[in-house]
C-alpha cells in the first residue's frame, strides 16, 4: 500500500499521476468540456486513503526494525500475498499456522504482526478525512469498500469516529472476497441498491481502480489529497477550494 496525504506522524510518498483516458466527445474532440452525470454516491477505500497503514512498526515491535525490514522484503514469504488471504476471509489462526509451518524461521515476525496490529495503524490521513466530512455535510451518500480482515477491522472501528459517516462499509473479511475481485463490487451494488454508474470510487491501488471501472464506477486513483479534491470538484461535488 502507498502512504500519501497529510498523515499524522508519517511521511508522504506520492505516486505518479496518470493522465485521464481520451473518450469520444471529450474536450479535445468536441471543443467543449464534457457534461458529467450528477454523482449519486462517493465510495472510499480506507487503507492509505483515509487511514495510514504500515505493517513495519507492528512487526518491528516483535523482532526489531532491521529484522522487520528483511521479513517484509522476503519474496519467498511474500507478506502482501499472505496478508491478502486474511483480507479475503481466512482466519488469523489458520494463517499463522500455515505460515509458521512453511517459514518457521519467521515465526516471531509472523505472530508479531497480529499481536501488535494497532501499531500498524499510523493515524488518520487528515486532509482526506476533511474531504469526507465536507461531503457528509453536503448530504452526499458515502460508502466504503475496504480490504481488511474481519478479526482486525474492529481496531479501526473503535479508533476512528469518522467511519460513522458512511452509510455502509463493505469489509472484505466479512464477505470472504477482496478487491480487485468483481464480486465485491457486486456486493457494493446490492448495498447501494442500484447500478454503480453515477457513483465515484477512490482507491490507491491501480488494480482496484481498474476493477472498479469495469464494474461501472467512475474510478479515481488516489495519489494525494490535493489532486483528489480537484478530481471531485471537477465532478461537481461541493467541496471548498484547496
Secondary structure by P-SEA (a helix, b strand, c coil): cccccccccbbbbbcccccccccccccccccbbbbbccccbbbbbcccccbbbbaaaaaaacccaaaaaaaaacccccaaaaaaaaaacccaaaaaaaaaaacccaaaaaaaaaacccccccccaaaaaaaaaaaaaaccbbbbbbbcccccaaaaaacccccccccccccccccccccccaaaaaaaaaaaccccccbbbbbccaaaaaaaaaacccccccccaaaaaaaaaaaccccccc
